[in-house]
């Protein structure tokens, strides 16, 4: 996959301040405040930074965590993961594999069939409804 690379100025010009804070500065929305937390319309969730396909509405569920939750990504190569030791804890950060934008974190407490919970910031997503 070709990685999208842009200057900081280009990202700032293309993203809203909240999208920039989440995607480029690894920020986090307040729980239960995001646009997609309780959205369940059919469609494809794309990266708000580059438009890459990240999740399907078929894998979205209400985890009660306060952020949109998915039990699987759209494909094996849609998301990159790395260890995040910020805030005095060890978590697995998830990023868009295409542009490197911070999406949120993944936890091993999701539903079947994967047992995985991708906890994603709404500001990092754009829903393309079917």
C-alpha positions as CSV (number, residue, x, y, z in Angstrom):
1,X,0.0,0.0,0.0
2,X,1.3,3.4,-0.9
3,X,1.5,5.6,2.2
4,X,0.0,9.1,2.0
5,X,2.5,11.7,3.1
6,X,1.6,15.4,3.6
7,X,3.2,18.3,5.4
8,X,1.8,19.5,8.6
9,X,0.5,22.6,6.8
10,X,-1.4,20.5,4.3
11,X,-3.0,18.4,7.0
12,X,-4.1,21.6,8.9
13,X,-5.6,23.0,5.7
14,X,-7.6,19.9,4.9
15,X,-8.8,18.8,8.3
16,X,-11.1,20.5,10.8
17,X,-9.3,21.5,14.1
18,X,-10.9,18.5,15.9
19,X,-9.9,16.1,13.1
20,X,-6.4,17.4,13.2
21,X,-6.2,17.1,17.0
22,X,-7.3,13.4,16.8
23,X,-5.7,12.2,13.6
24,X,-2.4,14.0,13.7
25,X,-1.9,14.9,17.4
26,X,-3.3,11.6,18.7
27,X,-6.0,13.3,20.7
28,X,-9.2,11.7,22.0
29,X,-12.8,12.8,22.0
30,X,-14.7,13.0,25.3
31,X,-16.7,9.8,25.7
32,X,-20.3,9.9,24.4
33,X,-19.6,13.1,22.5
34,X,-18.7,11.8,19.0
35,X,-21.0,11.9,16.0
36,X,-20.9,8.2,15.3
37,X,-21.1,6.8,18.9
38,X,-24.8,5.9,18.4
39,X,-25.0,5.8,14.6
40,X,-26.0,2.4,13.1
41,X,-26.9,3.2,9.5
42,X,-25.5,0.8,6.9
43,X,-22.4,1.9,5.1
44,X,-18.6,2.1,5.1
45,X,-16.6,4.0,7.7
46,X,-13.6,5.7,6.0
47,X,-10.6,7.6,7.3
48,X,-11.6,11.3,7.7
49,X,-8.0,12.2,6.7
50,X,-7.5,10.2,3.5
51,X,-10.8,8.4,2.7
52,X,-9.3,4.8,3.1
53,X,-11.9,2.2,3.9
54,X,-11.5,1.2,7.6
55,X,-14.6,-0.4,9.0
56,X,-18.0,-1.8,7.8
57,X,-21.2,-0.9,9.6
58,X,-21.8,-4.7,9.7
59,X,-19.1,-5.0,12.4
60,X,-20.2,-1.9,14.5
61,X,-21.8,-2.5,17.8
62,X,-22.8,-0.6,21.0
63,X,-20.1,-1.4,23.5
64,X,-21.2,1.2,25.9
65,X,-17.6,2.6,26.0
66,X,-18.6,6.1,24.7
67,X,-16.9,5.8,21.3
68,X,-17.8,4.0,18.1
69,X,-16.8,0.3,18.5
70,X,-16.2,-2.3,15.8
71,X,-15.2,-6.0,16.2
72,X,-13.2,-6.1,13.0
73,X,-11.5,-3.8,10.5
74,X,-12.5,-3.7,6.8
75,X,-9.4,-5.7,5.8
76,X,-6.2,-7.1,7.3
77,X,-4.2,-4.2,5.8
78,X,-6.6,-1.3,6.6
79,X,-5.1,-0.6,10.0
80,X,-1.7,-0.5,11.6
81,X,-1.1,-1.1,15.3
82,X,1.6,-0.1,17.7
83,X,2.1,-0.2,21.5
84,X,1.1,3.0,23.3
85,X,2.5,3.5,26.8
86,X,1.1,7.0,27.3
87,X,-1.1,7.9,30.3
88,X,0.7,5.4,32.5
89,X,-0.8,2.3,30.9
90,X,0.0,0.0,28.0
91,X,-2.6,-0.1,25.2
92,X,-2.5,-0.9,21.5
93,X,-3.0,2.2,19.3
94,X,-4.6,1.8,15.9
95,X,-3.8,4.0,13.0
96,X,-5.0,4.3,9.4
97,X,-2.5,2.2,7.4
98,X,-2.8,4.6,4.4
99,X,-2.1,8.0,6.1
100,X,-0.9,7.1,9.6
101,X,-3.7,9.0,11.2
102,X,-4.5,8.1,14.9
103,X,-7.9,6.3,15.1
104,X,-8.1,5.1,18.6
105,X,-7.2,1.9,20.4
106,X,-8.0,-1.8,20.2
107,X,-8.9,-4.0,23.2
108,X,-9.3,-7.8,23.6
109,X,-12.8,-7.5,25.2
110,X,-15.1,-7.4,22.1
111,X,-17.9,-9.8,21.0
112,X,-17.7,-12.9,18.9
113,X,-16.5,-13.8,16.4
114,X,-13.2,-11.9,17.0
115,X,-13.2,-10.9,20.7
116,X,-11.8,-7.6,19.6
117,X,-13.1,-4.1,20.3
118,X,-11.8,-1.3,18.1
119,X,-12.6,1.8,20.1
120,X,-12.5,4.6,17.5
121,X,-12.8,8.4,17.6
122,X,-15.7,9.7,15.5
123,X,-13.5,12.6,14.4
124,X,-11.2,10.1,12.7
125,X,-14.1,8.7,10.7
126,X,-16.4,9.6,7.8
127,X,-19.5,7.4,7.2
128,X,-20.3,6.7,3.6
129,X,-23.9,5.5,3.9
130,X,-25.2,2.8,1.5
